[in-house]
Amino acid sequence: MGIEQKLIVFGSDPDFADNPRGFWEYINENTDYQTCWIIKNQTMYELLKSKGIECALEGSDYADEMVNKAHYLITSSFDFAYKKRPEQVHIAAWHGFPLKVIGFFDSATVSKNNYDGLKIVTTQTDLVTATSRFSHLTLSGMFAIDPRKVSETGYPRNDIMFHSDAKKELQKLVDINVEDSKLFFYLPTMRKGLKDEGEHFEKNIFNYQDYNVEELDKFLEKRNAYIVAKVHFADNELYKSGDFKLPKRLIFLDTDIMNSNMCTIYHIMDAFDGLITDYSSIYVDYLLLDKPIIFSCPDIEKYRADRGFIVDDPALLMPGAIVKAQDQLIKNMSDIINGDDAYKETRKNLMPFFHNHLDGKSSERLFEEMINLDVQNRVDSGKQVGHLFQKNVSPLDQYVDNEVQAEIFIDRGAGFNEDDKLIKRLRLSDTQDGIISSIEIDVDENVKMVRFDPDDIGRAVISSLEIYCGDQKQQNYSIIGGHEYNGQICFSSVDPQIIIPVNVDSSCKLKLVFNSYDFYSCGGKLIEGVINDNAVLNNNLAEKNDEINRLRTELNMVYSSTSWKMTGWYRKLGDFIKGRNR
């Protein structure tokens, strides 16, 4: 499928949000590029369609088609990057300043598969956005990527704050008088997650030991103040359950109402007098408004131990009061209402650390970077380093993993399935001598076939395969996705298979014995052997053809000789006598 040069495909989590949303608004208003959103949620998909916004439902044929032919792929993380082709540009517009450790530093990412997948997508992506030199270095370090492909454009979502009529947008979402009220925006980190990060808020919405809903409501009513909360959808139901006592002046923003008004938190951020958060990087964005921030962190020590921060003391990067109890929260809210901004100078001093640009033009800079990626044809070091791991190119070849994962499927009458599968690690030799391997499988009269998948991409070459059912040697097997040559089974496609029929009357061991070597290392020798054997066959065939031609010449000489012609009547007589004898 060809690439459409002026097609940009967007994706985000949640849908139609974050930095891709901010960038889309710029593209939509200032360029003639075609855009399409890939949407996960059916309701959001139908809403965007009703608004005339080009979109496709994730997993649909149309979504796959748009992703495959888009020139540019813009996401809030590394979505779409895994299958990105070289002629496409992937931009990880990202979703927040890294206060918490992420990437290879994230203690929640522990398996090799997670690391491998992360390395693939971070290498595949072409540009990651950052807000400052510090976030630039932090992102490149935690994702182990070439720092030259991290660009300090700023975040496009923050542009929305500079251009939105925030109080007007908020008034569409709540049933209070926005203009005449004191408002605090509560944006906590997700708590009801899969990771063990800090404490799940099972006691109250702030998790304070001294939580008193009546006292908090009394304060809010007295100061004509409200707390407007936007929590993660995973926590939303928990907080609204009967187990939680909530202040009457705490208002949850409804996601569906926000979506129907095409509104994100960035459209309303400037409507608030102060922000209350914990470890969410949202406060870094809020800094651009130069308004007070309260950090509600009753579990900061536990969170530090569970997840970790980019600095040993996160308070160094938190320009606001850090509170751990309700009485501290009320005091700091009261100070803000009274106009006492104790951390204004701290915010000013830390601003260059968090933001290079304060102008609301992040999307414009990102657009220029996106275009320059094509003009300059930049390729980062991560995409070029692969050749250093090839055999005999550099010392890095000694780190190439020579093990593959083999899978053995057993068909007990219902076909092959994942529930009846064995895993075996095979060590591959880098010479054609191979490494002897042995696999034993328990079979009985119910087993119809065994399928041996040496690896998933055809890297393993299996030679001298011997199969035993009990003490009986078995010769019968078939090869899918490959062929056998001189006792060597080579594979030419992904998901290669060796199918072994089983016909036994009682339980026994099915044993596979073979040598295995690496096609990557030995493919040249293997191909050379085939070529040499073909050359020998061709030489033998040529010699046979020469002999045939010589005999044909001699026979022609006999046919044209005088003696052959003079004795012709003898041959005819002999043929006549033979015919009568029959």
C-alpha positions as CSV (number, residue, x, y, z in Angstrom):
1,M,0.0,0.0,0.0
2,G,1.4,3.4,-1.0
3,I,1.9,6.3,1.4
4,E,-0.3,9.3,1.2
5,Q,2.1,12.2,1.8
6,K,-0.4,14.6,3.4
7,L,-2.2,12.1,5.7
8,I,-1.7,12.3,9.4
9,V,-3.2,9.6,11.7
10,F,-3.7,10.4,15.4
11,G,-4.2,8.3,18.4
12,S,-4.3,8.9,22.2
13,D,-5.2,7.3,25.5
14,P,-7.9,8.4,26.4
15,D,-9.3,9.0,23.0
16,F,-9.2,12.4,21.3
17,A,-7.1,13.9,24.0
18,D,-3.7,15.0,25.3
19,N,-0.9,16.2,23.1
20,P,-2.2,14.6,19.9
21,R,-5.5,16.5,20.5
22,G,-3.6,19.8,20.8
23,F,-1.6,19.2,17.7
24,W,-4.6,18.1,15.8
25,E,-6.4,21.3,16.6
26,Y,-3.4,23.2,15.1
27,I,-3.2,21.0,12.0
28,N,-6.9,21.3,11.5
29,E,-7.0,25.1,11.7
30,N,-3.7,26.0,10.0
31,T,-2.8,23.4,7.4
32,D,-4.4,21.5,4.5
33,Y,-3.3,18.1,5.8
34,Q,-5.8,15.3,5.9
35,T,-6.3,13.8,9.4
36,C,-7.8,10.7,10.9
37,W,-8.3,9.6,14.5
38,I,-8.0,6.0,15.6
39,I,-10.6,5.6,18.4
40,K,-11.0,2.8,20.9
41,N,-14.3,3.8,22.5
42,Q,-17.5,3.2,20.5
43,T,-19.3,6.2,22.1
44,M,-16.4,8.6,21.3
45,Y,-16.2,7.2,17.8
46,E,-19.9,7.9,17.2
47,L,-19.6,11.4,18.7
48,L,-16.7,12.3,16.4
49,K,-18.5,11.0,13.4
50,S,-21.5,13.1,14.3
51,K,-19.2,16.1,14.5
52,G,-17.9,15.4,11.0
53,I,-14.4,14.5,12.3
54,E,-12.7,11.8,10.3
55,C,-12.0,8.8,12.5
56,A,-11.9,5.0,12.5
57,L,-12.6,2.4,15.2
58,E,-9.5,0.7,16.4
59,G,-9.2,-2.8,14.9
60,S,-11.4,-2.1,11.9
61,D,-10.2,-2.7,8.4
62,Y,-10.5,1.0,7.8
63,A,-8.4,1.9,10.8
64,D,-5.7,-0.5,9.6
65,E,-5.8,0.9,6.1
66,M,-5.4,4.5,7.4
67,V,-2.5,3.6,9.7
68,N,-0.8,1.7,6.8
69,K,-1.0,4.5,4.3
70,A,-0.4,7.5,6.6
71,H,2.8,9.5,6.2
72,Y,2.7,10.7,9.8
73,L,1.6,8.8,12.9
74,I,1.0,11.0,16.0
75,T,0.3,9.4,19.4
76,S,0.5,10.2,23.1
77,S,2.9,7.2,23.6
78,F,4.4,4.7,21.3
79,D,1.2,3.3,19.7
80,F,1.5,2.5,16.0
81,A,5.3,2.5,16.3
82,Y,5.8,-1.2,16.4
83,K,4.7,-1.8,12.8
84,K,5.8,1.6,11.4
85,R,7.6,1.4,8.0
86,P,10.7,3.3,7.2
87,E,8.8,5.6,4.8
88,Q,6.5,6.7,7.7
89,V,7.2,9.1,10.5
90,H,6.1,8.3,14.0
91,I,6.0,11.1,16.6
92,A,5.5,10.2,20.3
93,A,4.0,13.5,21.3
94,W,4.0,12.1,24.9
95,H,1.7,12.7,27.8
96,G,3.6,14.4,30.7
97,F,6.7,15.6,32.3
98,P,8.6,12.7,33.8
99,L,8.4,13.2,37.6
100,K,7.9,9.5,38.2
101,V,10.4,7.0,36.7
102,I,9.3,5.5,33.4
103,G,10.7,3.3,30.7
104,F,13.7,1.1,31.6
105,F,13.7,2.7,35.1
106,D,10.1,1.7,35.9
107,S,10.2,-1.0,38.6
108,A,6.8,-2.2,37.3
109,T,8.4,-3.2,34.0
110,V,10.3,-6.3,34.9
111,S,10.0,-9.0,32.2
112,K,12.4,-9.4,29.3
113,N,9.4,-9.2,26.9
114,N,8.5,-5.8,28.2
115,Y,12.0,-4.6,27.9
116,D,12.3,-6.0,24.3
117,G,9.0,-4.5,23.3
118,L,10.0,-1.1,24.8
119,K,13.3,-1.2,22.9
120,I,11.6,-1.9,19.6
121,V,9.0,0.9,19.9
122,T,11.4,3.5,21.2
123,T,13.8,2.7,18.3
124,Q,11.0,2.7,15.8
125,T,9.7,6.2,16.8
126,D,11.3,9.2,15.1
127,L,10.6,12.0,17.4
128,V,9.6,12.5,21.1
129,T,8.5,15.8,22.4
130,A,9.9,17.5,25.6
131,T,9.3,20.7,27.4
132,S,12.8,21.6,28.6
133,R,16.4,20.5,28.5
134,F,15.9,18.5,31.7
135,S,12.9,16.6,30.4
136,H,14.8,16.1,27.2
137,L,17.7,14.4,29.0
138,T,15.4,12.5,31.3
139,L,13.2,11.1,28.5
140,S,16.2,10.1,26.4
141,G,17.9,8.5,29.4
142,M,14.9,6.5,30.7
143,F,14.0,5.2,27.3
144,A,17.7,4.7,26.2
145,I,17.2,6.5,22.9
146,D,19.3,8.8,20.8
147,P,18.9,12.3,22.5
148,R,19.0,13.9,19.1
149,K,15.5,12.6,18.4
150,V,14.0,14.3,21.5
151,S,12.8,17.8,20.6
152,E,12.1,20.6,23.1
153,T,9.0,21.8,21.2
154,G,6.8,22.0,24.3
155,Y,3.5,20.2,24.6
156,P,0.8,21.0,22.1
157,R,-1.9,20.4,24.7
158,N,-0.6,23.4,26.6
159,D,-1.4,25.6,23.7
160,I,-5.0,25.0,24.4
161,M,-4.7,26.7,27.8
162,F,-3.4,29.9,26.1
163,H,-6.3,30.1,23.6
164,S,-9.4,28.7,25.5
165,D,-12.0,30.7,27.3
166,A,-11.7,28.5,30.3
167,K,-14.5,29.8,32.6
168,K,-16.9,29.7,29.7
169,E,-16.0,26.1,28.9
170,L,-16.2,25.1,32.5
171,Q,-19.6,26.7,32.9
172,K,-20.9,24.2,30.3
173,L,-19.9,21.3,32.5
174,V,-21.1,22.3,36.0
175,D,-24.2,23.7,37.7
176,I,-22.5,26.3,39.8
177,N,-21.7,30.0,39.2
178,V,-18.2,29.7,37.9
179,E,-17.5,33.4,37.7
180,D,-18.3,34.2,41.4
181,S,-16.9,31.1,43.0
182,K,-13.4,30.2,44.2
183,L,-12.4,27.0,42.4
184,F,-9.8,24.3,43.1
185,F,-9.0,21.6,40.5
186,Y,-8.3,18.2,42.0
187,L,-6.3,15.9,39.7
188,P,-4.9,12.9,41.5
189,T,-2.8,10.1,40.0
190,M,-4.6,6.9,39.2
191,R,-4.9,4.7,42.3
192,K,-7.0,1.7,41.4
193,G,-4.3,0.4,39.0
194,L,-2.5,-2.8,38.2
195,K,0.7,-1.6,39.7
196,D,1.5,-1.3,43.4
197,E,2.2,2.4,43.5
198,G,1.5,4.2,46.8
199,E,-1.8,3.5,48.6
200,H,-5.2,2.8,47.0
201,F,-7.5,5.4,48.5
202,E,-9.9,3.1,50.4
203,K,-10.7,5.4,53.2
204,N,-11.5,8.8,51.6
205,I,-10.8,10.7,48.4
206,F,-7.8,12.4,49.9
207,N,-6.7,9.4,52.1
208,Y,-6.2,11.6,55.1
209,Q,-6.1,10.2,58.6
210,D,-7.9,13.3,59.9
211,Y,-10.5,13.4,57.1
212,N,-13.7,15.1,58.3
213,V,-16.2,15.7,55.5
214,E,-18.4,18.0,57.6
215,E,-15.5,20.2,58.5
216,L,-14.3,20.3,54.9
217,D,-17.8,21.2,53.6
218,K,-18.1,23.9,56.3
219,F,-14.9,25.5,55.1
220,L,-15.8,25.4,51.4
221,E,-19.3,26.8,52.0
222,K,-17.9,29.6,54.2
223,R,-15.4,30.7,51.5
224,N,-17.9,30.1,48.6
225,A,-15.4,27.6,47.2
226,Y,-15.7,24.3,45.3
227,I,-13.3,21.4,44.6
228,V,-13.8,20.2,41.0
229,A,-12.3,16.7,40.6
230,K,-11.3,14.8,37.5
231,V,-10.1,11.3,38.4
232,H,-9.1,8.3,36.4
233,F,-12.1,6.3,35.2
234,A,-10.7,3.3,37.1
235,D,-11.1,5.3,40.4
236,N,-14.3,7.1,39.5
237,E,-16.7,4.4,40.5
238,L,-14.9,3.7,43.7
239,Y,-15.0,7.4,44.8
240,K,-18.7,7.6,44.0
241,S,-19.7,4.5,45.9
242,G,-21.6,4.6,49.2
243,D,-18.4,3.8,51.1
244,F,-17.0,7.2,50.4
245,K,-18.3,10.3,52.2
246,L,-17.8,13.2,49.8
247,P,-18.2,16.9,50.5
248,K,-21.2,18.5,49.0
249,R,-19.0,21.1,47.4
250,L,-16.9,18.5,45.6
251,I,-18.0,18.1,42.0
252,F,-16.9,15.3,39.7
253,L,-16.5,16.2,36.1
254,D,-18.5,13.8,33.9
255,T,-16.4,12.4,31.1
256,D,-19.3,11.9,28.8
257,I,-20.4,15.5,29.3
258,M,-16.9,16.8,28.7
259,N,-16.7,14.7,25.5
260,S,-20.0,15.9,24.2
261,N,-18.7,19.4,24.6
262,M,-15.4,18.5,22.9
263,C,-13.7,19.6,26.1
264,T,-10.5,18.4,27.7
265,I,-9.0,19.5,31.1
266,Y,-6.8,21.9,29.1
267,H,-9.8,23.8,27.9
268,I,-10.8,24.6,31.5
269,M,-7.5,24.6,33.4
270,D,-7.3,28.4,33.6
271,A,-10.7,28.7,35.2
272,F,-9.3,27.5,38.6
273,D,-7.7,29.5,41.4
274,G,-5.4,26.7,42.4
275,L,-4.5,23.1,41.6
276,I,-4.6,20.2,44.0
277,T,-2.6,17.1,42.9
278,D,-0.2,14.5,44.1
279,Y,2.4,13.0,41.7
280,S,0.7,13.7,38.5
281,S,2.8,15.7,36.0
282,I,-0.3,17.8,35.3
283,Y,1.2,20.4,37.7
284,V,4.1,21.0,35.3
285,D,1.5,22.1,32.7
286,Y,-0.3,24.2,35.3
287,L,2.9,26.1,36.0
288,L,2.5,27.9,32.7
289,L,-0.6,29.7,34.3
290,D,1.5,30.9,37.2
291,K,-1.1,29.9,39.8
292,P,-0.7,28.2,43.2
293,I,-0.4,24.4,43.5
294,I,-1.0,22.2,46.5
295,F,0.6,18.8,46.6
296,S,-1.6,16.4,48.6
297,C,0.8,13.5,49.3
298,P,-0.1,11.5,52.5
299,D,1.6,8.4,51.1
300,I,4.7,10.0,49.6
301,E,7.2,7.7,51.3
302,K,5.3,4.6,50.2
303,Y,5.0,5.9,46.7
304,R,8.7,6.7,46.6
305,A,9.5,3.1,47.6
306,D,7.0,1.5,45.2
307,R,7.5,3.5,42.0
308,G,10.3,5.9,42.5
309,F,10.9,9.5,41.4
310,I,13.5,10.9,39.0
311,V,15.2,12.6,42.0
312,D,15.8,11.3,45.5
313,D,13.8,14.2,47.0
314,P,10.8,15.0,44.8
315,A,10.0,18.0,47.0
316,L,12.8,19.8,45.1
317,L,10.7,19.7,42.0
318,M,7.3,20.5,43.7
319,P,6.8,24.3,43.8
320,G,4.0,24.3,46.3
321,A,2.9,23.3,49.7
322,I,3.2,19.5,50.4
323,V,0.3,18.5,52.7
324,K,-0.4,15.2,54.3
325,A,-3.5,16.0,56.4
326,Q,-6.8,17.7,56.0
327,D,-6.1,20.6,58.3
328,Q,-3.0,21.4,56.2
329,L,-5.1,21.2,53.0
330,I,-7.7,23.7,54.4
331,K,-5.0,26.1,55.6
332,N,-3.3,26.2,52.2
333,M,-6.6,26.6,50.4
334,S,-7.5,29.4,52.7
335,D,-4.2,31.1,52.0
336,I,-4.8,30.9,48.3
337,I,-8.3,32.4,48.6
338,N,-6.8,35.2,50.7
339,G,-4.3,35.9,47.9
340,D,-1.3,34.6,49.8
341,D,0.9,33.0,47.2
342,A,3.9,31.8,49.2
343,Y,5.4,29.8,46.4
344,K,5.3,32.4,43.5
345,E,9.0,33.0,43.6
346,T,9.7,29.2,43.8
347,R,7.6,28.7,40.6
348,K,9.4,31.5,38.9
349,N,12.8,30.0,39.8
350,L,11.8,26.5,38.7
351,M,10.1,27.5,35.5
352,P,13.2,27.2,33.2
353,F,13.8,23.8,34.6
354,F,10.3,22.7,33.4
355,H,9.7,24.9,30.4
356,N,11.8,26.5,27.7
357,H,8.8,28.1,26.0
358,L,6.0,30.1,27.5
359,D,4.3,31.3,24.4
360,G,1.6,28.8,23.5
361,K,3.3,27.9,20.2
362,S,4.3,24.3,20.9
363,S,2.2,22.9,18.0
364,E,3.8,25.3,15.6
365,R,7.3,24.2,16.6
366,L,6.3,20.5,16.4
367,F,4.9,21.0,12.9
368,E,8.2,22.5,11.8
369,E,10.1,19.5,13.3
370,M,7.7,17.1,11.7
371,I,8.4,18.6,8.2
372,N,12.1,18.8,8.8
373,L,12.3,15.1,9.6
374,D,11.5,14.5,5.9
375,V,13.7,17.3,4.5
376,Q,16.7,16.3,6.5
377,N,16.0,12.5,6.3
378,R,17.3,12.1,9.8
379,V,18.0,8.5,11.0
380,D,18.9,8.2,14.7
381,S,21.7,5.9,16.0
382,G,19.2,3.4,17.4
383,K,18.1,2.5,13.9
384,Q,21.7,2.2,12.6
385,V,23.4,0.2,15.3
386,G,22.1,-3.2,14.2
387,H,24.9,-3.8,11.8
388,L,27.4,-3.8,14.7
389,F,25.9,-7.0,16.0
390,Q,26.4,-8.9,12.7
391,K,29.0,-11.7,12.6
392,N,32.6,-10.5,12.5
393,V,31.7,-6.8,12.2
394,S,32.5,-5.7,15.8
395,P,32.9,-7.2,19.3
396,L,29.2,-6.7,19.8
397,D,28.5,-9.9,17.8
398,Q,29.4,-11.9,21.0
399,Y,26.2,-10.6,22.6
400,V,23.8,-11.9,20.0
401,D,21.4,-14.3,21.7
402,N,21.9,-17.7,20.2
403,E,18.9,-19.2,21.9
404,V,15.5,-19.5,20.5
405,Q,12.2,-20.7,22.0
406,A,10.8,-23.9,20.5
407,E,7.2,-24.9,21.0
408,I,5.8,-28.4,21.0
409,F,2.1,-28.8,20.4
410,I,0.2,-32.1,21.1
411,D,-3.0,-33.0,19.3
412,R,-5.1,-35.3,21.4
413,G,-7.9,-35.4,18.9
414,A,-9.1,-31.7,19.1
415,G,-6.3,-30.2,17.1
416,F,-3.3,-28.2,18.2
417,N,-4.0,-25.6,20.9
418,E,-2.2,-23.4,23.4
419,D,-3.4,-25.4,26.4
420,D,-1.4,-28.5,25.3
421,K,1.9,-27.0,24.6
422,L,5.5,-27.4,25.8
423,I,8.2,-24.8,25.7
424,K,11.9,-25.7,25.1
425,R,14.9,-23.4,24.8
426,L,17.2,-24.4,22.0
427,R,20.8,-23.3,21.9
428,L,21.9,-22.7,18.3
429,S,25.5,-23.3,17.2
430,D,27.3,-20.8,15.0
431,T,28.9,-23.6,13.0
432,Q,27.2,-26.4,10.9
433,D,28.5,-29.0,13.5
434,G,25.4,-27.9,15.5
435,I,24.5,-28.5,19.1
436,I,22.9,-31.8,19.9
437,S,19.4,-31.4,21.5
438,S,16.9,-33.9,22.8
439,I,13.2,-33.4,23.4
440,E,11.0,-36.0,25.1
441,I,7.2,-35.9,25.1
442,D,4.8,-38.2,26.9
443,V,2.3,-39.6,24.4
444,D,-0.4,-42.3,24.5
445,E,-3.1,-43.8,22.3
446,N,-5.1,-40.5,22.4
447,V,-2.3,-38.5,20.7
448,K,-2.8,-38.1,17.0
449,M,0.0,-35.8,16.1
450,V,2.8,-33.7,17.5
451,R,3.9,-30.4,16.1
452,F,7.4,-29.2,16.6
453,D,8.0,-25.5,16.0
454,P,11.8,-24.9,16.3
455,D,11.3,-21.1,16.5
456,D,8.9,-18.5,15.2
457,I,10.9,-16.9,12.4
458,G,12.8,-19.8,10.7
459,R,16.2,-19.0,12.2
460,A,16.9,-22.5,13.5
461,V,18.3,-25.2,11.1
462,I,17.5,-28.7,12.2
463,S,19.9,-31.4,11.0
464,S,20.1,-35.2,11.5
465,L,16.6,-35.4,12.9
466,E,15.8,-38.8,14.5
467,I,12.4,-39.6,16.0
468,Y,11.7,-42.5,18.3
469,C,8.4,-43.8,19.6
470,G,9.5,-45.9,22.5
471,D,12.3,-48.0,21.1
472,Q,11.0,-47.8,17.5
473,K,12.6,-45.4,15.1
474,Q,10.1,-43.4,13.1
475,Q,10.9,-41.9,9.6
476,N,7.6,-40.3,8.9
477,Y,7.2,-36.5,9.3
478,S,6.3,-33.6,7.2
479,I,7.7,-30.0,7.0
480,I,5.6,-26.9,6.7
481,G,7.3,-23.6,5.7
482,G,10.6,-25.2,4.7
483,H,12.4,-28.1,3.0
484,E,15.0,-30.8,3.8
485,Y,18.3,-31.1,2.0
486,N,21.0,-33.6,2.8
487,G,19.5,-34.2,6.2
488,Q,19.2,-30.5,7.0
489,I,15.8,-29.0,7.5
490,C,15.8,-25.3,6.6
491,F,12.8,-23.0,6.9
492,S,11.8,-20.2,4.4
493,S,8.9,-18.6,6.2
494,V,7.7,-17.5,9.7
495,D,6.0,-20.0,12.0
496,P,7.9,-23.1,10.6
497,Q,6.6,-26.5,11.7
498,I,7.5,-30.2,11.7
499,I,4.4,-32.4,11.9
500,I,4.9,-35.9,13.4
501,P,2.1,-38.4,13.2
502,V,1.7,-40.6,16.3
503,N,0.2,-44.1,16.2
504,V,0.8,-45.9,19.5
505,D,-1.3,-48.4,21.5
506,S,-0.1,-47.4,24.9
507,S,1.8,-44.7,26.8
508,C,5.4,-44.1,25.7
509,K,8.0,-41.5,25.2
510,L,8.2,-39.7,21.8
511,K,11.9,-38.6,21.6
512,L,13.3,-36.1,19.1
513,V,17.1,-36.0,18.7
514,F,18.8,-33.5,16.4
515,N,21.5,-31.0,15.9
516,S,20.6,-27.3,15.7
517,Y,22.5,-24.4,14.3
518,D,21.9,-20.8,13.5
519,F,21.0,-19.9,9.9
520,Y,22.1,-16.3,10.6
521,S,25.6,-17.5,11.2
522,C,25.8,-20.5,8.9
523,G,23.4,-19.7,6.1
524,G,26.2,-18.8,3.8
525,K,27.9,-22.1,4.3
526,L,24.6,-23.9,3.8
527,I,23.9,-22.1,0.6
528,E,27.5,-22.6,-0.6
529,G,27.0,-26.4,-0.1
530,V,23.8,-26.4,-2.1
531,I,25.5,-24.4,-4.9
532,N,28.6,-26.8,-4.9
533,D,26.3,-29.8,-5.0
534,N,24.4,-28.3,-7.9
535,A,27.7,-27.5,-9.7
536,V,28.8,-31.2,-9.3
537,L,25.4,-32.3,-10.7
538,N,25.7,-29.9,-13.6
539,N,29.3,-31.1,-14.3
540,N,28.1,-34.7,-14.3
541,L,25.2,-33.8,-16.5
542,A,27.5,-32.1,-18.9
543,E,29.8,-35.1,-19.0
544,K,26.8,-37.4,-19.7
545,N,25.7,-35.0,-22.5
546,D,29.1,-35.1,-24.0
547,E,29.1,-38.9,-24.0
548,I,25.6,-39.0,-25.5
549,N,26.7,-36.7,-28.3
550,R,29.8,-38.8,-29.0
551,L,27.8,-41.9,-29.3
552,R,25.2,-40.1,-31.5
553,T,28.0,-39.1,-33.8
554,E,29.5,-42.6,-34.0
555,L,26.0,-44.0,-34.7
556,N,25.4,-41.5,-37.5
557,M,28.8,-42.5,-39.0
558,V,27.7,-46.2,-38.9
559,Y,24.4,-45.4,-40.5
560,S,26.1,-43.5,-43.4
561,S,28.8,-46.1,-44.0
562,T,28.8,-48.3,-47.2
563,S,28.9,-51.5,-45.3
564,W,25.7,-50.6,-43.4
565,K,24.0,-49.8,-46.6
566,M,25.2,-53.1,-48.4
567,T,24.0,-55.3,-45.5
568,G,20.6,-53.8,-45.3
569,W,18.9,-56.8,-47.0
570,Y,20.3,-59.1,-44.3
571,R,18.7,-57.0,-41.6
572,K,15.3,-57.1,-43.4
573,L,15.5,-60.9,-43.8
574,G,16.3,-61.2,-40.2
575,D,13.3,-59.1,-39.2
576,F,11.1,-61.3,-41.5
577,I,12.3,-64.5,-39.9
578,K,11.8,-63.1,-36.4
579,G,8.2,-62.1,-37.4
580,R,7.4,-65.6,-38.6
581,N,8.8,-67.2,-35.4
582,R,6.4,-65.1,-33.3
